[in-house]
Each structure stands twice: as C-alpha cells, then as structure tokens.
C-alpha cells in the first residue's frame, strides 16, 4: 500500500507538470503577437463572420543588430497597410478574378519625446457588409491581410512585433 501511495504521488506530479507546461504554452499562444519584416512582410487572416474584428493593440520595433537601433529611420521608410478582401468570382482557368477590396494605412505617429520604439495604437479593424451588383444579399469580407511595405529600399534587419486581439478570425 505504501508503494501505491508513492506511485500516486509520482503520477500526480507528472500530471501537474504536463498541465502546467500545456497551460504555459497556451498562454504564449494567447498573447497573439505577429511579426512582420523584410523576409515575412505579410500575414493573412480568414474572417469567419460579419462580426469579425482585429484589434491592433500595440506595435514595437525590434532589431537583431547590436548597435543602437535607428527605429525612427526605419518607421519613416515603411508603411503598414490593412486590406479587407472578398472574392466574387474566379474563372476556371484562374486568369480573371473579380474581387472587392478595401485597403487603408495604419499610421505610426511618434511623439516628439518618444524614446522607446513602442506605439500604442488600439486600432480596430472591423469587418463590413456590402452588396454585389443587383443582388440584395449582404456579403462580408472573407480575408484580412496586414502587409509591411517598403517606401524606400530597406537594408535594415528590423521587425514589427504587432500585439493583436482577434475575434471570429482563423
């Protein structure tokens, strides 16, 4: 009976470790940080309903360089855009696509006294409904794409870390 008790303690300890480890992994996923840079300039999300939204809470600029990062220079050379898209029609050969798009910029406006490369945006991107042609049935955008675009040719090794909250988005 004494051996059984020790066995139960070991099993409980192993289960607690497994649950704790999975909870920590889950919490990391819940942070919802996406990273955009020169090698990975865009991220696309599938919108599941007309109520879908993406909240960009904050954006920070990070660098792999050892020297003092010139993040203000980087911010002036890039732009971040969001695009909502709905595919109306694709021909069988894939040559012609009829789609509806709504594209808009996401601005980084640094404060003149700002020292840290962190921007508190709280920018809400909500899905919208619309009609196509004479059809009265309301449609909603199916994809949301965030894209980092160069205004000037970038040679820096910078990344935008975007802290987001998703609702009804895959």
Secondary structure, DSSP 8 states (H G I E B T S, - for coil): -HHHHHHHHHHHHHHHHHHHHHHHHHHHHHT-EEEEESSS-EEEEEB-STT-EEEEEEEEEEE--SS---HHHHHHHEEEEEEEEEEEEE-TTSS-EEEEEEEEEE-----TT--SSEEEEEEEEE--EE--TT--S-EE--EEEEEEEESS---S-EEEEEEEEEESB-
